[in-house]
Amino acid sequence: MPDTEAILKRPTPAAPEAPPPVSREPDGHALPGLHVPPGLRPGMPRNAMTTSPVEYVDEPLQVLAGTLPEDLQGHVYVAGPSVHAGSPALASDGLVMRLDFNVGGAKFTSATMRTPSYYTRQQVDAGATARGPLTRLLNRFRETTLADVSLTLGPVETPNTAPFLVEGERMLLVTTDAGRPWAIHPRTLKAYTPLGYLREWNRALPTPWLFPLLQSTAHPAFDPPERLERRTEDPRPRLFFTNHAPKWPLGPGYTQLVSWDTEENRLHHWKLMDAATGEPVVASSLHQIAATRDYVVLLDANFPINFWQIAAQAAVPFLPRVQRAVEWLTASPAAPQAVFWVVRRADLTTSPGTLDPVNPPVVSAHRFQAGGGGLHFAAIHDNPDDVITLVAAHSPTEDLSHTLQPGELLINGNRVQDWQAGMPTAVPVTRSSVGVHRIDMKRLRIQSNMYAHDDFTWGLTVFSNTGLVNGELEAHLRLQGHVVNGPVPREELALYLNSDGFTADMVPEALYQLYKPVVGDKSALPIRDGRAASFFKFFVDSGRFQGYVLPTGWFGFAPQFVPSARFPQVPHWKGYVVALVVSDPTPALPANSTGDEVWIFDSEDLARGPICRLGSPNFDVGMTLHTTFLPPGLPDLLEGRPPGDVAPYAVDVTRDLDMDTIEQAYLEWPQTLLPRAPSLLFAPWRLGVRWALNFPKLRQVLQDDVFPHFPRR
C-alpha cells in the first residue's frame, strides 16, 4: 500500500507536446474562393479606356471581399498606358504604379512617366515656339498608333510597357517598343535617366529630329544567375536588348542586338545577318527577347509597323477618313508563324567597333519558325547539350498595329462606339495556343508541342513576369539576401497568363478581311456567344492548364506571381497571383469599388477564384500591360547606385539634348543626303528650318521647362 501511494504522489512526467508541423503551403491556401457577380455586358468594359490623371502616394487599398493573406508581402510594379477614349491606347503616356503589400494591409502609388519629350510637347503644343498659326501647326504633336509625333521635332518617348530590374546597376527600368528604356526611382516612380545617350543609338528614320524615332524591345534579357556565379570578375551582368528598324520606304531596315555592360555603362552593337542566306535580318517588330546560358533568342512579333499609316496620322490629323483609308489600303498581315532568331553568346565579343551604332560588326543569327505568330515567350535559362527550351504564347492573327475608330464596322455588324475608340485590336480571330519549343543548336532543328484549351487560349496576350522560368525571381530574392529553395522542380515549372477571350465588339470587319485567308469563314468564330477572359497557369513539362474564367463583363490584365513571404518554409514557387481587373460600375459591386480592382488568387488553385478583392474609390487605372515583383525592402536598394564605390549611372540630359549640335544637324541634314550638291542649293532649307523651329525659343523651352526636371546625379 505505501508503495502504491508513493507512485500516485509522484506521477510520471508528461512527454512535452510536439510543435505543430510547419505548413508548406501559403497562408491563403485554405481561404475560400469568392463569388463575383457578372458585369454589365460581355466583352471589354468601358472602364478599360479610362485612367485617372491624379497621381496618388500610399493610397490605401481596402479589402472589398475575402481575406488578405498575411504572407502576401512585397511590391508589385505595374506599367501601362494612361488611356482615355479617342486616343490610341498603346501610344499613350506611360503610367507606373506600385502595389505595396504588408501584414497591415495594401496601398498603391501611381505616377506618369515624364521624359524630356513629354515636357517639350506640353510647351510646344501650348505655342511656346510658335511664330504664328502655321508654325504652331507644323510643330505640334499629333496622335499616331506608334507615339505622339511632331513633323518637325519627332516622337514623344513614352515608356509605358514593362518594369524591369537591372541587377548589376540596381536600377528599375520602364520600357517601350518606341524609344529607350528609362530608369525610375522605385519609391517616387519618377523617371530620371534613359539607358544610353541618343548618340549611342541608331535611328529608325534618317531624320535630324530633336527626338529621333528609336525602336527597341520592350522586354530586355539579363544574364542568368548561374552564369554570374561562374565569373571571376565583377559579377554585374550585361543587359541585352535590340536597336532595330523595319523595312520602310525611307530605309531597308536593320536588326541590331545590343548589350549594355553594367561595368562600363556603354552600349555595344552587333548587326544580325541570316546564317543561312547571308542577308541582313530585318524584323517587323522585336517585342521580346530572352537569354539562356549560351544563347540570345529574339522573336519577330505580331506588331507590324505600317509606315504609311503613321505618316497619314501625323500629316493629316484633321482627316480621319483619309487616315483610315491609307491604313487599310497599305496594311499587311502579320507573319502566320512565329520566327525565332538565335545568336550564340560566344560570338558577342566587344571591341571598339561594337560601340558604333551605325556600322557595327556582323554576327550570324539562325532562323527557326514554329506555331503561329505571337508577342511573348520565355526561355529556360539552362540549355543542356545546346538544346534551348522556349515557351511561347501563339496568337496567329493578333495584330496590334490597328486601333478601333468611331463608327467603324465590326465583325458582328455593329459599329464602334465612341468609348471604344483608341482601343487596340488585341483580339485575334483564331484560337490561340501555347507552344513548347526545343531548338537543337547542334543539329539546327526545332521540335514543337502545341497546347490549346477552349476556356483559356482565346486571345492570349501577356505573361506574368517570367521569373520562375528564366531565374529572374530568384535573382530578385538573392539581391535582397533571401535564401531560395533551389531550382523549381520540373513538374512545378509554370507560367501564368491572361487571355482576352473573344468578343466580336473588338474585331473590325477590315481586320477579319485582312486575315480571312488564314481564318476562313466567320461561321467558325464564336461571334454570338464569345469567349470570356481568363487567368490560367500553364505547366511547361506536362502541358497542363489550370485556371479561372472571369465572370461576364470582367476583363483582366497581366497576372503577377508573388511568392509566399514564409519561404523557404514555403517553396518560393508557391504563393499568390496578383492581377488587376476591370468592369463597369453596377449595384452588385462592393462599396468603395470603382470597378477597377486588385484580385488575389492562390497560385496553387486559380480555379477556386479570387480569395481577396481590393479596391478604393480612387483606384481608376484602366488598361495596364506588364508587371514585376520585388521582395520587401528591395526598392530601398534600387536607386541606381551599384555595389561598392562606383558612381551611379545617369545620362546628362543637357548633353544629350545639346542645342548647338541639334541645330547644326537640322541645318546640314539635306547636305548629308546629297553630299555632292552645292551648299548654296540648300539655303532655302536653312532659312525655312530656322523660321519653323524657332531655335532660340526651343532652346529656352529646354533650359526652362525640361532640364530642371533631370538634375545631374
C-alpha positions as CSV (number, residue, x, y, z in Angstrom):
1,M,0.0,0.0,0.0
2,P,2.7,2.6,0.8
3,D,4.4,1.8,-2.5
4,T,1.1,2.5,-4.3
5,E,0.7,5.8,-2.5
6,A,4.2,6.8,-3.4
7,I,3.6,6.1,-7.1
8,L,0.4,8.1,-7.0
9,K,2.1,11.1,-5.4
10,R,5.0,11.1,-7.9
11,P,3.3,10.6,-11.3
12,T,5.5,10.1,-14.4
13,P,6.2,13.5,-16.1
14,A,4.1,14.0,-19.2
15,A,6.0,14.0,-22.5
16,P,6.4,17.5,-24.0
17,E,4.0,18.3,-26.8
18,A,5.4,18.1,-30.3
19,P,5.4,21.5,-32.1
20,P,2.8,21.7,-34.8
21,P,4.2,20.9,-38.2
22,V,5.2,23.9,-40.3
23,S,2.8,24.3,-43.2
24,R,4.5,24.2,-46.6
25,E,1.5,25.9,-48.1
26,P,0.8,29.7,-48.3
27,D,-1.5,31.2,-45.7
28,G,-4.1,31.7,-48.3
29,H,-4.3,28.1,-49.4
30,A,-7.2,27.3,-47.1
31,L,-9.2,30.5,-47.8
32,P,-12.4,30.1,-49.8
33,G,-12.8,31.4,-53.3
34,L,-15.2,34.3,-53.8
35,H,-18.3,34.5,-55.9
36,V,-18.1,37.5,-58.2
37,P,-21.3,38.7,-59.9
38,P,-21.1,39.4,-63.7
39,G,-20.7,42.9,-65.1
40,L,-22.9,44.9,-67.3
41,R,-22.2,43.4,-70.7
42,P,-19.9,40.9,-72.4
43,G,-16.5,42.0,-73.7
44,M,-14.2,44.9,-72.8
45,P,-15.7,47.2,-70.2
46,R,-15.8,51.0,-70.7
47,N,-13.5,51.3,-67.6
48,A,-10.7,49.7,-69.6
49,M,-10.3,53.0,-71.5
50,T,-10.3,55.4,-68.6
51,T,-7.3,56.2,-66.4
52,S,-7.4,58.8,-63.6
53,P,-4.9,61.6,-64.2
54,V,-4.5,62.1,-60.5
55,E,-1.2,60.7,-59.0
56,Y,-1.5,59.0,-55.6
57,V,1.0,58.3,-52.9
58,D,0.5,55.5,-50.5
59,E,-3.3,55.5,-51.1
60,P,-4.9,52.6,-49.0
61,L,-6.5,49.7,-50.8
62,Q,-9.4,48.4,-48.9
63,V,-10.5,44.8,-48.6
64,L,-13.7,44.6,-50.6
65,A,-14.3,40.9,-50.0
66,G,-12.4,37.9,-48.7
67,T,-9.2,38.0,-46.7
68,L,-5.8,39.4,-47.4
69,P,-3.2,36.7,-46.5
70,E,-0.6,37.8,-44.1
71,D,2.2,36.2,-46.1
72,L,1.4,38.3,-49.1
73,Q,4.2,40.8,-48.8
74,G,6.4,42.9,-51.1
75,H,5.8,45.2,-54.1
76,V,4.2,44.6,-57.5
77,Y,5.2,47.2,-60.1
78,V,2.7,47.8,-62.9
79,A,3.3,49.6,-66.2
80,G,0.7,50.6,-68.8
81,P,-0.6,53.5,-70.9
82,S,-2.6,56.3,-69.3
83,V,-5.6,55.8,-71.5
84,H,-8.7,57.8,-72.5
85,A,-11.3,57.1,-75.1
86,G,-10.4,58.6,-78.5
87,S,-6.6,58.3,-78.3
88,P,-4.5,55.3,-79.4
89,A,-4.1,53.4,-76.1
90,L,-0.7,51.8,-76.7
91,A,0.8,55.2,-77.7
92,S,-0.5,57.0,-74.6
93,D,1.7,58.4,-71.9
94,G,3.1,55.9,-69.5
95,L,1.6,55.1,-66.2
96,V,3.6,53.4,-63.5
97,M,2.1,52.0,-60.3
98,R,3.4,50.2,-57.3
99,L,1.2,48.0,-55.2
100,D,2.6,47.5,-51.7
101,F,1.6,44.6,-49.5
102,N,2.4,44.1,-45.9
103,V,0.9,42.5,-42.8
104,G,-1.1,45.6,-42.1
105,G,-2.8,45.8,-45.5
106,A,-2.2,47.1,-49.0
107,K,-1.8,50.5,-50.7
108,F,-0.8,51.9,-54.1
109,T,1.3,54.7,-55.5
110,S,1.0,56.0,-59.1
111,A,2.9,58.4,-61.4
112,T,3.0,59.4,-65.0
113,M,6.2,58.7,-66.9
114,R,7.6,62.2,-67.8
115,T,10.5,62.3,-70.2
116,P,12.2,65.3,-71.9
117,S,9.9,64.9,-74.9
118,Y,6.9,64.8,-72.6
119,Y,7.7,68.3,-71.1
120,T,8.7,69.6,-74.6
121,R,5.3,68.5,-76.0
122,Q,3.5,70.4,-73.3
123,Q,5.2,73.7,-74.1
124,V,5.3,73.3,-77.9
125,D,1.6,72.4,-78.1
126,A,0.9,75.5,-75.9
127,G,2.6,77.6,-78.6
128,A,5.9,78.4,-76.8
129,T,7.9,78.1,-80.0
130,A,5.3,79.3,-82.5
131,R,5.8,82.4,-84.6
132,G,2.1,82.1,-85.7
133,P,-0.6,79.7,-86.6
134,L,1.4,77.9,-89.4
135,T,4.5,77.2,-87.3
136,R,2.3,76.1,-84.4
137,L,0.5,73.6,-86.7
138,L,3.9,72.4,-88.1
139,N,5.4,71.8,-84.7
140,R,2.6,70.5,-82.6
141,F,2.4,66.8,-81.7
142,R,-0.2,64.6,-83.3
143,E,-1.6,61.2,-82.1
144,T,-0.5,58.1,-84.0
145,T,-0.7,54.4,-83.2
146,L,3.1,54.5,-82.5
147,A,3.5,57.6,-80.4
148,D,2.6,61.3,-80.4
149,V,4.6,62.7,-83.3
150,S,5.7,66.2,-84.3
151,L,6.5,66.7,-88.0
152,T,9.5,68.9,-87.1
153,L,10.6,67.5,-83.7
154,G,9.9,63.8,-83.8
155,P,8.0,61.4,-81.5
156,V,7.4,61.5,-77.8
157,E,9.3,58.9,-75.8
158,T,6.6,57.1,-73.8
159,P,7.9,54.3,-71.6
160,N,4.6,52.5,-70.9
161,T,5.1,48.8,-71.3
162,A,7.1,46.8,-68.7
163,P,9.1,47.3,-65.5
164,F,12.4,45.6,-65.5
165,L,15.2,45.3,-62.8
166,V,18.8,45.7,-63.9
167,E,20.5,43.7,-61.2
168,G,24.1,44.9,-61.6
169,E,23.2,48.6,-61.6
170,R,20.4,48.3,-59.1
171,M,18.2,50.2,-61.5
172,L,14.5,49.7,-62.2
173,L,13.6,50.4,-65.8
174,V,10.4,51.0,-67.6
175,T,10.4,50.1,-71.2
176,T,8.7,50.8,-74.6
177,D,8.9,49.5,-78.1
178,A,9.3,53.0,-79.5
179,G,12.2,54.5,-77.5
180,R,14.8,53.9,-74.9
181,P,14.1,52.3,-71.5
182,W,14.0,54.8,-68.7
183,A,15.1,54.3,-65.1
184,I,12.7,55.3,-62.3
185,H,13.1,56.0,-58.6
186,P,11.4,52.9,-57.1
187,R,9.8,55.0,-54.3
188,T,8.6,58.1,-56.1
189,L,8.3,56.4,-59.5
190,K,9.7,59.4,-61.3
191,A,11.8,58.9,-64.4
192,Y,15.4,60.1,-64.0
193,T,17.6,58.7,-66.8
194,P,17.3,56.9,-70.2
195,L,19.5,54.0,-71.0
196,G,22.2,55.4,-73.3
197,Y,22.8,58.7,-74.9
198,L,20.9,59.4,-78.2
199,R,24.3,59.2,-80.0
200,E,24.7,55.6,-78.7
201,W,21.5,54.5,-80.6
202,N,20.9,54.0,-84.4
203,R,17.9,56.0,-85.6
204,A,15.0,54.1,-87.1
205,L,14.4,57.0,-89.6
206,P,17.3,59.1,-91.0
207,T,15.9,62.4,-89.8
208,P,17.6,65.2,-87.7
209,W,14.7,65.3,-85.2
210,L,15.3,66.6,-81.8
211,F,13.6,63.4,-80.5
212,P,14.6,60.7,-83.0
213,L,12.5,57.6,-83.6
214,L,14.2,54.7,-81.8
215,Q,12.9,51.1,-81.8
216,S,13.8,48.5,-79.2
217,T,12.4,45.6,-77.4
218,A,10.0,46.2,-74.6
219,H,11.3,43.0,-72.8
220,P,15.1,43.0,-72.4
221,A,17.0,40.0,-71.2
222,F,19.6,39.7,-68.5
223,D,22.5,37.3,-67.7
224,P,21.2,34.1,-66.0
225,P,22.3,33.9,-62.3
226,E,24.2,30.6,-62.9
227,R,26.5,32.4,-65.4
228,L,27.1,35.2,-63.0
229,E,28.2,32.7,-60.3
230,R,30.9,31.3,-62.5
231,R,32.5,34.6,-63.2
232,T,35.7,35.6,-61.5
233,E,35.5,39.3,-62.3
234,D,32.9,41.8,-61.1
235,P,29.6,39.8,-61.4
236,R,27.4,42.6,-62.6
237,P,25.5,41.3,-65.6
238,R,25.1,42.5,-69.2
239,L,21.6,43.5,-70.3
240,F,20.5,42.5,-73.8
241,F,18.0,44.4,-75.9
242,T,17.6,45.4,-79.5
243,N,18.0,48.5,-81.7
244,H,16.2,47.9,-84.9
245,A,14.0,49.3,-87.7
246,P,11.6,47.6,-90.1
247,K,11.8,47.9,-93.8
248,W,10.3,51.3,-94.6
249,P,10.2,53.5,-97.7
250,L,12.9,55.6,-96.1
251,G,15.3,52.7,-95.5
252,P,15.9,49.0,-95.9
253,G,15.6,48.2,-92.2
254,Y,18.1,46.6,-89.9
255,T,18.3,44.5,-86.7
256,Q,21.0,45.0,-84.1
257,L,21.4,43.1,-80.9
258,V,22.7,45.5,-78.2
259,S,24.4,44.7,-74.9
260,W,24.7,47.2,-72.0
261,D,27.6,46.2,-69.9
262,T,26.9,47.5,-66.4
263,E,30.6,47.6,-65.6
264,E,31.5,50.1,-68.2
265,N,28.0,51.6,-68.8
266,R,28.3,51.7,-72.6
267,L,26.1,50.2,-75.4
268,H,27.7,47.6,-77.7
269,H,26.0,46.8,-81.0
270,W,26.1,43.8,-83.4
271,K,24.3,43.7,-86.7
272,L,22.5,40.4,-87.3
273,M,22.9,38.5,-90.6
274,D,20.9,35.4,-91.5
275,A,23.3,32.5,-91.1
276,A,21.6,30.6,-93.9
277,T,21.4,33.3,-96.6
278,G,23.9,35.9,-95.6
279,E,21.3,38.6,-95.9
280,P,20.6,41.2,-93.1
281,V,18.0,40.3,-90.6
282,V,15.0,42.7,-90.9
283,A,12.2,42.1,-88.4
284,S,8.8,43.8,-88.3
285,S,8.9,44.0,-84.5
286,L,11.0,42.6,-81.7
287,H,8.8,43.0,-78.7
288,Q,10.6,40.4,-76.6
289,I,14.0,38.7,-76.4
290,A,15.4,36.1,-74.0
291,A,18.8,35.0,-72.8
292,T,19.9,31.5,-71.9
293,R,23.3,30.3,-70.7
294,D,24.8,30.3,-74.2
295,Y,22.3,32.0,-76.5
296,V,20.2,35.1,-77.1
297,V,16.8,34.4,-78.7
298,L,14.7,37.1,-80.5
299,L,11.1,36.8,-81.5
300,D,9.8,38.6,-84.6
301,A,6.5,39.6,-83.1
302,N,2.9,40.3,-84.2
303,F,3.3,44.1,-84.0
304,P,4.0,45.2,-87.6
305,I,4.7,48.9,-88.0
306,N,2.9,50.5,-91.0
307,F,4.9,53.5,-92.2
308,W,2.1,54.9,-94.4
309,Q,-0.5,54.6,-91.6
310,I,1.7,56.6,-89.2
311,A,2.7,59.1,-91.8
312,A,-1.0,59.8,-92.7
313,Q,-1.9,60.1,-89.0
314,A,0.9,62.7,-88.5
315,A,0.4,64.6,-91.7
316,V,-3.4,64.9,-91.8
317,P,-4.8,64.6,-88.2
318,F,-7.9,66.5,-89.3
319,L,-8.9,63.9,-92.0
320,P,-9.7,60.7,-90.1
321,R,-11.3,59.1,-93.1
322,V,-8.2,59.6,-95.2
323,Q,-6.1,58.2,-92.4
324,R,-8.3,55.1,-92.2
325,A,-8.3,54.6,-96.0
326,V,-4.5,54.8,-96.1
327,E,-4.2,52.4,-93.1
328,W,-6.3,49.6,-94.6
329,L,-5.1,50.0,-98.2
330,T,-1.5,49.7,-97.1
331,A,-2.0,47.1,-94.3
332,S,-0.2,43.8,-94.4
333,P,-1.0,40.8,-92.2
334,A,1.4,39.7,-89.6
335,A,3.6,36.6,-90.2
336,P,1.5,33.4,-89.9
337,Q,4.2,31.7,-87.9
338,A,6.5,32.8,-85.1
339,V,10.0,33.5,-86.3
340,F,12.8,33.0,-83.7
341,W,16.3,34.2,-84.3
342,V,19.1,32.6,-82.2
343,V,22.5,34.2,-81.6
344,R,25.4,32.4,-79.9
345,R,26.6,34.5,-77.0
346,A,30.2,33.4,-77.7
347,D,30.0,35.5,-80.9
348,L,29.2,38.6,-79.0
349,T,32.7,39.8,-78.3
350,T,33.1,43.5,-77.6
351,S,35.5,45.8,-79.4
352,P,35.9,49.4,-80.3
353,G,33.8,48.7,-83.4
354,T,30.8,47.5,-81.3
355,L,30.5,51.0,-79.9
356,D,29.5,52.2,-83.3
357,P,25.6,52.2,-83.5
358,V,25.5,52.8,-87.3
359,N,28.1,50.3,-88.7
360,P,28.7,47.7,-86.0
361,P,30.3,44.3,-86.6
362,V,28.2,41.5,-88.0
363,V,27.2,38.3,-86.2
364,S,25.2,35.3,-87.5
365,A,21.7,34.6,-86.4
366,H,19.9,31.3,-87.0
367,R,16.3,31.3,-88.1
368,F,13.6,29.0,-86.8
369,Q,9.8,29.2,-87.2
370,A,7.0,27.3,-85.4
371,G,3.5,27.7,-84.2
372,G,1.5,30.8,-85.0
373,G,2.6,34.3,-84.7
374,G,2.9,35.8,-81.2
375,L,4.2,38.6,-79.0
376,H,5.6,36.9,-75.8
377,F,7.7,34.0,-74.9
378,A,10.1,32.7,-72.2
379,A,13.3,30.8,-72.3
380,I,14.6,28.3,-69.7
381,H,18.0,29.7,-68.9
382,D,19.8,26.4,-69.0
383,N,20.5,24.8,-72.4
384,P,21.9,21.4,-71.8
385,D,23.6,19.8,-74.8
386,D,22.9,23.1,-76.7
387,V,19.1,22.5,-76.6
388,I,17.1,25.7,-76.0
389,T,13.6,25.3,-74.4
390,L,11.1,28.1,-75.2
391,V,7.5,28.6,-74.1
392,A,5.6,30.9,-76.3
393,A,2.0,32.3,-76.5
394,H,0.9,32.0,-80.1
395,S,-2.0,34.2,-81.4
396,P,-1.6,33.9,-85.2
397,T,-3.9,36.7,-86.1
398,E,-3.4,39.1,-83.2
399,D,-2.4,42.4,-84.8
400,L,-1.7,45.4,-82.5
401,S,-1.0,47.8,-85.3
402,H,-4.6,48.9,-85.5
403,T,-7.0,50.7,-83.2
404,L,-10.8,50.9,-83.1
405,Q,-12.2,54.1,-84.7
406,P,-15.7,55.6,-84.0
407,G,-18.3,54.2,-86.4
408,E,-16.1,51.5,-87.8
409,L,-17.9,48.4,-88.9
410,L,-17.3,45.4,-86.7
411,I,-17.3,41.7,-87.5
412,N,-20.8,41.2,-86.0
413,G,-22.4,44.1,-87.9
414,N,-22.3,46.6,-85.1
415,R,-20.3,49.9,-85.1
416,V,-17.5,51.0,-82.8
417,Q,-18.9,53.3,-80.1
418,D,-17.1,56.5,-79.0
419,W,-16.0,55.0,-75.7
420,Q,-14.2,52.2,-77.6
421,A,-12.2,54.5,-79.8
422,G,-8.4,54.1,-79.4
423,M,-8.6,50.5,-78.1
424,P,-6.0,48.2,-79.8
425,T,-7.3,45.3,-81.9
426,A,-5.9,42.9,-79.4
427,V,-8.5,40.1,-80.0
428,P,-7.2,37.6,-82.6
429,V,-9.7,35.9,-85.0
430,T,-8.3,32.4,-84.5
431,R,-7.9,30.4,-81.3
432,S,-4.5,30.8,-79.7
433,S,-2.2,28.1,-78.3
434,V,0.8,27.7,-76.1
435,G,3.9,26.2,-77.7
436,V,6.8,24.5,-76.0
437,H,9.7,24.5,-78.5
438,R,13.0,22.8,-78.2
439,I,15.7,24.2,-80.5
440,D,18.7,21.9,-81.1
441,M,21.5,24.2,-82.0
442,K,23.9,21.4,-82.9
443,R,21.6,20.0,-85.5
444,L,19.8,23.3,-86.2
445,R,16.3,21.7,-85.7
446,I,13.2,22.8,-83.8
447,Q,10.7,20.4,-82.2
448,S,7.4,21.9,-81.1
449,N,4.5,20.7,-79.0
450,M,1.4,22.9,-79.2
451,Y,-1.3,23.1,-76.5
452,A,-4.8,24.7,-76.6
453,H,-7.8,24.9,-74.3
454,D,-11.2,26.3,-75.3
455,D,-11.6,28.2,-72.0
456,F,-8.1,29.7,-71.8
457,T,-6.4,30.1,-75.2
458,W,-8.6,32.6,-77.0
459,G,-6.8,35.9,-77.3
460,L,-3.5,35.2,-75.4
461,T,-1.9,38.5,-74.6
462,V,0.6,38.8,-71.8
463,F,2.6,36.5,-69.4
464,S,3.1,37.2,-65.8
465,N,6.7,38.2,-65.4
466,T,8.6,35.1,-66.4
467,G,10.9,35.0,-63.4
468,L,10.0,31.4,-62.4
469,V,11.2,30.2,-65.8
470,N,14.3,32.3,-66.5
471,G,15.6,32.7,-63.0
472,E,14.7,36.3,-62.6
473,L,12.6,35.8,-59.5
474,E,15.5,34.0,-57.8
475,A,17.8,36.9,-58.7
476,H,15.5,39.4,-57.1
477,L,15.3,37.3,-53.9
478,R,19.1,36.8,-53.7
479,L,19.7,40.5,-54.3
480,Q,17.7,41.1,-51.1
481,G,19.7,38.4,-49.3
482,H,16.9,35.8,-49.2
483,V,17.5,32.0,-49.4
484,V,15.7,30.2,-52.2
485,N,14.8,26.5,-52.3
486,G,17.0,25.6,-55.3
487,P,15.7,25.1,-58.8
488,V,11.9,24.8,-59.4
489,P,11.1,21.1,-59.9
490,R,10.2,20.2,-63.5
491,E,6.7,19.3,-62.6
492,E,6.1,22.6,-60.9
493,L,7.6,24.9,-63.6
494,A,4.8,27.0,-64.8
495,L,3.9,30.3,-66.4
496,Y,0.8,32.5,-65.5
497,L,-1.0,34.1,-68.4
498,N,-4.1,36.0,-69.1
499,S,-6.5,35.6,-72.1
500,D,-8.6,38.3,-73.6
501,G,-11.1,35.7,-74.7
502,F,-13.1,36.6,-77.9
503,T,-15.5,39.4,-78.2
504,A,-16.8,40.5,-81.6
505,D,-17.2,44.1,-80.5
506,M,-13.4,44.4,-80.6
507,V,-12.8,42.9,-84.1
508,P,-13.2,45.3,-87.1
509,E,-14.6,43.8,-90.3
510,A,-11.5,45.1,-92.1
511,L,-9.2,43.1,-89.8
512,Y,-11.2,39.9,-90.5
513,Q,-10.9,40.5,-94.2
514,L,-7.1,41.1,-93.8
515,Y,-6.8,37.7,-92.2
516,K,-9.6,35.8,-94.0
517,P,-7.1,33.6,-95.9
518,V,-6.0,32.3,-92.5
519,V,-9.3,32.3,-90.7
520,G,-11.7,31.1,-93.3
521,D,-15.4,31.5,-92.9
522,K,-16.9,33.5,-90.0
523,S,-19.0,30.6,-89.0
524,A,-16.0,29.0,-87.2
525,L,-15.8,32.0,-84.9
526,P,-17.8,32.4,-81.6
527,I,-19.3,35.7,-82.8
528,R,-22.6,35.3,-80.9
529,D,-21.5,33.7,-77.7
530,G,-18.0,34.9,-77.5
531,R,-15.4,33.6,-75.0
532,A,-14.8,35.1,-71.6
533,A,-11.5,36.4,-70.4
534,S,-9.5,34.2,-68.1
535,F,-6.3,33.8,-66.0
536,F,-4.5,30.5,-66.2
537,K,-1.4,28.6,-65.2
538,F,0.4,26.5,-67.8
539,F,2.7,23.7,-66.6
540,V,5.6,23.6,-69.0
541,D,6.6,19.9,-68.5
542,S,3.1,18.4,-68.9
543,G,1.3,20.9,-70.9
544,R,-1.5,21.0,-68.3
545,F,-3.8,24.0,-67.9
546,Q,-5.3,25.2,-64.6
547,G,-7.3,28.4,-64.5
548,Y,-10.2,30.7,-63.7
549,V,-12.7,32.1,-66.2
550,L,-13.7,35.6,-65.3
551,P,-17.4,36.4,-65.0
552,T,-19.1,38.1,-68.0
553,G,-18.3,41.8,-68.1
554,W,-14.9,41.5,-66.3
555,F,-11.6,41.9,-68.0
556,G,-8.1,41.1,-66.6
557,F,-4.6,42.2,-67.2
558,A,-1.1,40.7,-66.5
559,P,-1.2,38.3,-63.6
560,Q,1.9,38.6,-61.4
561,F,3.2,35.7,-59.3
562,V,4.3,36.6,-55.8
563,P,6.0,34.0,-53.6
564,S,4.8,33.5,-50.0
565,A,6.8,35.6,-47.6
566,R,7.3,32.4,-45.5
567,F,9.9,31.0,-47.8
568,P,12.0,28.9,-47.6
569,Q,9.5,27.0,-45.4
570,V,7.0,27.5,-48.2
571,P,8.8,26.8,-51.5
572,H,9.4,30.0,-53.4
573,W,7.4,28.8,-56.4
574,K,4.3,28.7,-54.2
575,G,2.4,31.8,-53.3
576,Y,-0.1,34.1,-54.9
577,V,-1.2,35.6,-58.2
578,V,-1.9,39.3,-58.1
579,A,-4.0,40.6,-61.0
580,L,-5.7,43.9,-62.0
581,V,-9.2,43.6,-63.3
582,V,-11.8,46.0,-64.6
583,S,-15.6,46.1,-65.0
584,D,-18.2,48.8,-65.3
585,P,-19.9,50.0,-62.2
586,T,-23.0,48.1,-61.2
587,P,-25.1,47.9,-58.0
588,A,-23.6,44.5,-57.4
589,L,-20.1,45.9,-56.8
590,P,-18.9,46.2,-53.2
591,A,-18.9,49.6,-51.6
592,N,-15.7,51.6,-52.5
593,S,-15.2,49.7,-55.7
594,T,-14.9,51.7,-59.0
595,G,-15.0,48.5,-61.0
596,D,-11.2,48.6,-61.2
597,E,-9.9,46.2,-58.6
598,V,-6.9,44.1,-57.5
599,W,-7.7,40.4,-57.1
600,I,-5.6,37.9,-55.2
601,F,-5.5,34.2,-56.2
602,D,-3.9,31.2,-54.6
603,S,-1.2,30.3,-57.1
604,E,-1.8,26.5,-56.5
605,D,-5.6,26.7,-57.2
606,L,-6.6,29.5,-59.6
607,A,-9.8,27.7,-60.4
608,R,-11.1,28.4,-56.9
609,G,-11.4,32.1,-57.9
610,P,-10.1,35.1,-56.1
611,I,-9.6,34.8,-52.3
612,C,-9.4,38.6,-51.8
613,R,-10.7,41.6,-53.7
614,L,-9.0,45.0,-53.1
615,G,-10.1,48.4,-54.2
616,S,-10.5,52.1,-53.5
617,P,-12.8,55.0,-54.6
618,N,-9.6,56.5,-56.1
619,F,-8.4,53.3,-57.9
620,D,-9.1,54.1,-61.6
621,V,-6.3,52.7,-63.7
622,G,-7.9,51.3,-66.9
623,M,-5.8,49.2,-69.2
624,T,-2.4,48.0,-67.9
625,L,0.3,45.9,-69.5
626,H,3.2,44.2,-67.7
627,T,4.3,43.8,-64.1
628,T,7.2,42.6,-61.9
629,F,7.6,41.7,-58.3
630,L,10.2,42.9,-55.8
631,P,10.5,41.4,-52.3
632,P,10.1,43.6,-49.2
633,G,12.8,46.2,-48.8
634,L,14.4,45.7,-52.2
635,P,13.1,49.1,-53.6
636,D,15.3,50.8,-51.0
637,L,18.3,49.4,-52.7
638,L,17.3,50.4,-56.2
639,E,18.4,54.0,-56.6
640,G,20.8,53.3,-59.4
641,R,23.8,53.0,-57.1
642,P,25.9,49.9,-57.9
643,P,27.7,48.0,-55.1
644,G,31.0,49.5,-53.9
645,D,32.4,52.9,-54.5
646,V,31.0,53.3,-58.1
647,A,29.3,56.4,-59.4
648,P,25.6,55.8,-60.3
649,Y,24.7,55.7,-63.9
650,A,22.8,58.7,-65.3
651,V,22.7,60.3,-68.7
652,D,23.4,64.1,-68.6
653,V,20.2,65.3,-70.3
654,T,21.8,68.7,-71.1
655,R,24.5,67.0,-73.1
656,D,22.0,64.5,-74.6
657,L,19.9,67.4,-76.0
658,D,22.7,69.9,-76.8
659,M,21.0,72.5,-78.9
660,D,24.2,73.6,-80.7
661,T,24.7,70.1,-82.1
662,I,20.9,69.6,-82.8
663,E,20.6,72.9,-84.7
664,Q,23.6,72.1,-86.8
665,A,22.1,68.6,-87.6
666,Y,18.9,70.2,-88.8
667,L,20.7,72.8,-91.0
668,E,23.1,70.3,-92.6
669,W,20.6,67.4,-93.0
670,P,19.9,67.8,-96.8
671,Q,23.7,68.0,-97.4
672,T,24.1,64.6,-95.7
673,L,21.6,63.1,-98.1
674,L,23.1,64.8,-101.2
675,P,26.7,65.4,-100.3
676,R,27.8,66.3,-103.9
677,A,25.2,69.1,-104.3
678,P,26.4,72.7,-103.8
679,S,25.7,74.1,-100.4
680,L,24.0,77.1,-101.8
681,L,21.3,74.9,-103.1
682,F,20.1,74.3,-99.5
683,A,20.0,77.9,-98.4
684,P,16.2,78.0,-98.6
685,W,16.1,74.9,-96.4
686,R,18.2,76.5,-93.8
687,L,16.1,79.7,-93.8
688,G,12.9,77.6,-93.6
689,V,14.1,75.4,-90.7
690,R,15.3,78.5,-88.7
691,W,11.8,80.1,-89.2
692,A,9.8,76.9,-88.5
693,L,11.7,75.6,-85.5
694,N,12.5,79.0,-83.9
695,F,15.7,77.7,-82.3
696,P,16.1,80.4,-79.7
697,K,12.6,79.7,-78.3
698,L,13.2,75.9,-78.5
699,R,16.5,76.4,-76.6
700,Q,14.6,78.3,-73.9
701,V,12.0,75.6,-73.6
702,L,14.7,73.0,-72.9
703,Q,16.5,75.3,-70.5
704,D,13.4,76.4,-68.5
705,D,11.0,73.5,-68.8
706,V,12.9,70.3,-69.4
707,F,16.4,70.3,-67.9
708,P,15.3,71.3,-64.3
709,H,13.4,68.0,-64.1
710,F,16.6,66.0,-64.7
711,P,19.3,67.3,-62.4
712,R,22.8,65.9,-62.5
713,R,23.3,63.0,-60.1
